[in-house]
């Protein structure tokens, strides 16, 4: 492997100059310095130079490494876009991002996990994870940003305003003239994501304020329950002037399939609006009436907050993200 000394000899500059150029710290205000820097980079590339991260960490007392702890599967349709945004922004600042699944950490003692136990991460982003991991992060991570988690404080948090999101979606269908509303969501469970109840409260408060009657389908996770409720949903649609508001896109898909069993179609026989979307909605179901959040931008904002902490701040103000209404074609009959 090529060394800085070898590159310096071939470039006919000092080792310190090579180091500054390859670490992006060289001033290139003049054509001569820009040409010199380009020559050094070209020689380094030809020699196959790769920076020694361990040596740089010892020299700079910085690992340039941060981590994000996500709730579960690496392919989560809701968390993955956020991670993309974090990674894009952190890379622009010269940082490497490690993705850690909470399901892979020892729940009784998270510190036994290599990523957390060896303390080489300069900062940690924490999504909605089990309580034990939250407690450990609270006590041990000096720089942390809570993303869409159950931690809601005035500092170091960024999250979506799901209450306002459900309220806005409900108001949209009320304004379209529907008199029979149905909310389809999930029942609360132990340590569930706060958005589950935020959306329910947002819908309830809005219907109460407008004096509109509504039904609630709060489902669990047993397949049999979804089969049993399909017929009940169709009966409500038969009443006419009915709009269904779902907690998320997956439940909107279930409603469409359940209604199709009786020949009903959203946008023709009933209204349908979702309080959230997955990223694939924009290409696979763009006509769904829904509330939308730019999750990639949420990740980028979280990364900018982290950079402030890495720059020396102890705390940064929390950020609440508001959603946008996408009219689509399913809400209006």
ZILINJO-V879143 format. One record per residue. N is the residue number from 0. RES is the residue in one small letter. SS is DSSP state (alpha for helix, beta for strand, coil for the rest). PHI is phi in whole degrees, 0 to 359 (* if undefined). OMEGA is omega in degrees with one decimal (none if undefined). Layout:
n	res	ss	phi	omega
N	RES	SS	PHI	OMEGA
N	RES	SS	PHI	OMEGA
This chain:
n	res	ss	phi	omega
0	x	coil	*	-179.1
1	x	coil	293	178.2
2	x	coil	248	177.4
3	x	alpha	298	-179.7
4	x	alpha	297	179.4
5	x	alpha	297	178.9
6	x	alpha	295	179.9
7	x	alpha	297	-179.2
8	x	alpha	297	-179.4
9	x	alpha	287	-179.1
10	x	alpha	274	-178.1
11	x	coil	62	173.2
12	x	coil	226	-178.9
13	x	coil	281	177.0
14	x	alpha	298	179.6
15	x	alpha	297	178.7
16	x	alpha	295	177.5
17	x	alpha	301	-179.0
18	x	alpha	299	-179.7
19	x	alpha	297	-178.0
20	x	alpha	295	-176.2
21	x	alpha	287	177.4
22	x	coil	260	176.7
23	x	coil	71	-177.2
24	x	coil	250	-177.4
25	x	coil	274	176.2
26	x	coil	278	-176.8
27	x	coil	233	-176.5
28	x	coil	280	-176.2
29	x	coil	247	179.2
30	x	alpha	305	-178.1
31	x	alpha	294	-179.9
32	x	alpha	287	177.6
33	x	alpha	294	178.6
34	x	alpha	296	179.7
35	x	alpha	297	-179.9
36	x	alpha	296	179.5
37	x	alpha	296	178.1
38	x	alpha	296	180.0
39	x	alpha	295	-179.6
40	x	alpha	297	179.7
41	x	alpha	295	178.9
42	x	alpha	295	179.1
43	x	alpha	299	179.3
44	x	alpha	293	179.6
45	x	alpha	297	179.9
46	x	coil	276	-179.8
47	x	coil	73	-178.6
48	x	coil	294	173.5
49	x	coil	231	-179.8
50	x	coil	295	178.3
51	x	coil	269	-175.8
52	x	alpha	298	-178.9
53	x	alpha	295	179.6
54	x	alpha	294	179.8
55	x	alpha	295	179.3
56	x	alpha	296	178.8
57	x	alpha	293	-176.7
58	x	alpha	289	-175.1
59	x	alpha	267	-174.9
60	x	coil	56	179.7
61	x	coil	211	179.4
62	x	coil	274	-176.3
63	x	coil	54	-174.1
64	x	beta	224	175.7
65	x	beta	234	-178.6
66	x	beta	225	173.0
67	x	beta	232	176.8
68	x	beta	259	179.7
69	x	beta	260	-170.6
70	x	coil	291	-174.8
71	x	coil	201	-172.4
72	x	coil	296	179.6
73	x	coil	292	-178.2
74	x	coil	259	-178.5
75	x	coil	308	-177.6
76	x	coil	292	-179.3
77	x	coil	263	-176.9
78	x	coil	271	-174.1
79	x	alpha	300	177.8
80	x	alpha	299	177.7
81	x	alpha	297	-179.8
82	x	alpha	295	176.3
83	x	alpha	301	179.3
84	x	alpha	298	178.0
85	x	alpha	300	-176.5
86	x	alpha	298	179.7
87	x	alpha	302	-176.4
88	x	alpha	290	-178.9
89	x	alpha	292	177.3
90	x	alpha	297	178.2
91	x	alpha	299	179.6
92	x	coil	262	175.6
93	x	coil	86	-178.2
94	x	coil	253	174.4
95	x	beta	260	-178.9
96	x	beta	248	172.2
97	x	beta	256	179.3
98	x	beta	257	-176.5
99	x	beta	240	176.4
100	x	beta	272	179.4
101	x	alpha	301	-178.7
102	x	alpha	292	-179.6
103	x	alpha	265	179.1
104	x	coil	268	176.1
105	x	coil	299	-174.7
106	x	coil	294	-179.1
107	x	coil	282	-178.6
108	x	coil	209	-176.7
109	x	alpha	303	-177.6
110	x	alpha	295	177.9
111	x	alpha	291	175.1
112	x	coil	291	-175.4
113	x	alpha	303	-175.1
114	x	alpha	300	-179.1
115	x	alpha	268	-174.9
116	x	alpha	291	-175.7
117	x	coil	272	172.3
118	x	coil	55	178.3
119	x	coil	265	178.5
120	x	coil	274	179.9
121	x	coil	281	178.8
122	x	beta	203	-178.7
123	x	beta	227	169.1
124	x	beta	265	-179.1
125	x	beta	240	176.8
126	x	coil	266	-177.5
127	x	coil	283	-175.1
128	x	coil	234	180.0
129	x	coil	303	-173.6
130	x	alpha	303	-178.5
131	x	alpha	302	-178.9
132	x	alpha	289	175.9
133	x	alpha	301	-178.7
134	x	alpha	296	180.0
135	x	alpha	295	-179.9
136	x	alpha	298	179.8
137	x	alpha	298	-175.4
138	x	alpha	274	-168.3
139	x	alpha	246	-176.9
140	x	coil	270	-177.4
141	x	coil	293	179.0
142	x	coil	239	-176.7
143	x	beta	216	174.7
144	x	beta	237	179.2
145	x	beta	270	-177.0
146	x	beta	246	176.5
147	x	coil	47	-178.0
148	x	coil	253	177.7
149	x	coil	279	175.9
150	x	coil	276	-179.3
151	x	coil	233	-179.2
152	x	coil	235	179.8
153	x	coil	282	-179.5
154	x	beta	226	172.3
155	x	coil	61	178.3
156	x	beta	232	171.6
157	x	beta	221	-177.1
158	x	beta	204	-179.9
159	x	beta	276	178.0
160	x	coil	274	-175.1
161	x	alpha	288	176.9
162	x	alpha	298	180.0
163	x	alpha	297	179.5
164	x	alpha	297	179.3
165	x	alpha	293	178.5
166	x	alpha	297	-179.0
167	x	alpha	293	179.1
168	x	alpha	296	179.0
169	x	alpha	295	-179.3
170	x	alpha	295	178.8
171	x	alpha	299	-178.4
172	x	alpha	286	175.1
173	x	alpha	296	-179.5
174	x	alpha	295	177.8
175	x	coil	280	173.5
176	x	coil	100	179.1
177	x	coil	289	179.1
178	x	coil	251	179.0
179	x	beta	246	-179.3
180	x	beta	250	177.2
181	x	beta	232	175.8
182	x	beta	256	178.3
183	x	beta	246	-179.7
184	x	beta	215	179.2
185	x	beta	251	173.9
186	x	coil	288	177.1
187	x	coil	291	175.4
188	x	coil	226	-176.0
189	x	coil	301	176.9
190	x	coil	60	178.5
191	x	coil	287	-179.6
192	x	coil	295	-177.6
193	x	coil	300	-179.3
194	x	alpha	297	-179.1
195	x	alpha	302	-178.9
196	x	alpha	275	177.2
197	x	alpha	301	-179.0
198	x	alpha	293	-180.0
199	x	alpha	297	179.2
200	x	alpha	294	179.7
201	x	alpha	299	178.4
202	x	alpha	292	-177.8
203	x	alpha	299	-177.7
204	x	alpha	296	-178.1
205	x	alpha	287	178.3
206	x	alpha	292	178.0
207	x	alpha	297	-179.7
208	x	alpha	298	-178.3
209	x	coil	267	180.0
210	x	coil	57	179.8
211	x	coil	250	179.0
212	x	coil	285	177.4
213	x	beta	216	173.8
214	x	beta	251	178.9
215	x	beta	235	171.4
216	x	beta	248	179.2
217	x	beta	255	-170.6
218	x	beta	259	174.4
219	x	coil	265	-177.3
220	x	coil	231	177.8
221	x	coil	269	-178.6
222	x	alpha	305	-177.9
223	x	alpha	300	-178.3
224	x	alpha	295	-179.6
225	x	alpha	292	177.3
226	x	alpha	294	-178.2
227	x	alpha	293	-175.1
228	x	alpha	281	-177.8
229	x	alpha	302	179.8
230	x	alpha	294	179.2
231	x	alpha	297	179.9
232	x	alpha	295	179.2
233	x	alpha	297	178.9
234	x	alpha	297	178.2
235	x	alpha	290	178.3
236	x	alpha	295	-178.7
237	x	alpha	298	179.9
238	x	coil	296	-178.7
239	x	coil	85	-179.4
240	x	coil	52	-176.0
241	x	beta	250	173.7
242	x	beta	235	178.7
243	x	beta	252	176.4
244	x	beta	246	-178.7
245	x	beta	251	179.7
246	x	coil	294	-178.8
247	x	coil	209	-176.2
248	x	alpha	295	-179.0
249	x	alpha	299	178.4
250	x	alpha	288	174.8
251	x	alpha	296	178.0
252	x	alpha	295	177.4
253	x	alpha	297	-179.9
254	x	alpha	299	179.5
255	x	alpha	298	-179.9
256	x	alpha	293	179.5
257	x	alpha	295	-179.5
258	x	alpha	292	-178.7
259	x	alpha	296	178.4
260	x	coil	299	179.4
261	x	coil	252	176.7
262	x	coil	83	-179.8
263	x	coil	270	-177.8
264	x	coil	226	178.7
265	x	beta	294	-177.6
266	x	coil	86	176.8
267	x	coil	236	-176.8
268	x	coil	256	178.7
269	x	beta	201	176.7
270	x	beta	271	179.4
271	x	beta	217	177.4
272	x	beta	220	179.9
273	x	beta	247	179.4
274	x	coil	279	177.1
275	x	coil	202	-178.9
276	x	coil	222	167.3
277	x	coil	269	-179.8
278	x	coil	298	-177.1
279	x	coil	287	-178.3
280	x	alpha	298	-174.1
281	x	alpha	291	178.1
282	x	alpha	247	-176.3
283	x	alpha	268	-177.9
284	x	coil	211	-174.5
285	x	coil	294	-179.0
286	x	coil	274	175.4
287	x	coil	292	173.7
288	x	beta	285	-168.6
289	x	beta	195	168.1
290	x	beta	267	-173.9
291	x	beta	230	173.1
292	x	coil	237	173.8
293	x	coil	273	-174.9
294	x	alpha	289	177.3
295	x	alpha	295	177.8
296	x	alpha	295	175.9
297	x	alpha	302	178.1
298	x	alpha	297	179.4
299	x	alpha	295	178.2
300	x	alpha	295	177.9
301	x	alpha	298	179.5
302	x	alpha	294	177.7
303	x	alpha	295	176.0
304	x	alpha	296	178.7
305	x	alpha	298	-179.7
306	x	alpha	298	175.7
307	x	alpha	293	177.3
308	x	alpha	294	179.4
309	x	alpha	294	178.4
310	x	coil	279	174.9
311	x	coil	123	178.7
312	x	coil	289	177.1
313	x	coil	277	-178.5
314	x	coil	216	172.7
315	x	coil	231	-178.2
316	x	beta	296	178.5
317	x	coil	291	-178.3
318	x	beta	235	176.4
319	x	beta	250	-176.6
320	x	beta	264	177.5
321	x	coil	265	179.9
322	x	coil	268	177.6
323	x	beta	243	178.2
324	x	beta	275	175.3
325	x	beta	254	-173.3
326	x	coil	302	-179.6
327	x	coil	55	-178.7
328	x	coil	228	-175.1
329	x	coil	267	-175.6
330	x	coil	280	-174.2
331	x	coil	262	177.5
332	x	coil	267	none
